[in-house]
Amino acid sequence: MRSLAVFAITLMLSASASASVLAAGNTCFYGRSVDSFEVKGRDTLVVRDMGREYQVRLNFCSGLRWADRIGFESFSSWVCRGDKVLLIDAWGRVQDRCWIDDITQIR
């Protein structure tokens, strides 16, 4: 019973943290729903999820042009400014981690 209560409290804290990030005016997207991405420059990519598009500006990401796949490293299910984009090669290895400077919804 105690472990269930701890889990419920953890879940409530993470949900309230996500809600406060979204309410603060930050643009975030749900990382698990991203279905494609396109590199738009040395430090910019566009990610698509469920019909929406987000421009993601990264803080210096030299290997972005050669990324076969991407992933996200975040503190919740939401990907926001300050989280990381993982550059993953064809063999599934993480080649680089790039900090997210800004996210803008473009469609």
C-alpha positions, -999 to +999 in steps of 0.1 A: +000+000+000+028+024+008+045+020-025+012+028-043+009+060-023+044+070-031+038+063-068+006+084-067+023+113-051+052+111-076+026+110-105+008+141-091+041+160-087+052+153-122+017+162-136+017+195-117+053+203-129+043+196-165+012+218-161+032+247-147+058+245-175+030+246-201+012+274-182+043+295-180+041+302-218+068+278-228+062+259-260+066+222-254+055+190-272+049+155-262+081+136-271+065+102-276+041+114-303+068+128-326+066+108-359+092+126-381+118+153-382+137+174-408+170+192-404+167+228-414+202+241-408+232+236-386+213+240-354+177+238-363+152+210-369+115+207-374+097+179-356+061+167-364+036+152-340+000+145-348-003+172-375+016+199-356+050+212-364+076+226-341+108+244-349+135+234-325+166+256-321+196+239-306+226+253-288+254+243-311+248+208-325+276+200-349+264+164-358+228+173-365+232+172-403+242+135-401+217+122-376+198+091-388+174+093-359+167+115-329+155+110-294+148+132-265+162+135-230+138+153-207+126+154-171+090+145-181+070+133-211+070+169-224+100+182-243+107+218-236+134+244-237+164+232-216+159+195-225+182+176-249+179+162-284+198+129-288+214+122-321+213+085-328+232+067-355+221+039-378+232+013-352+211+029-324+240+045-305+238+080-291+264+101-309+256+135-293+233+153-269+223+188-279+206+214-256+173+229-268+175+267-268+140+274-281+108+257-294+083+274-316+051+259-329+049+267-366+018+248-376 
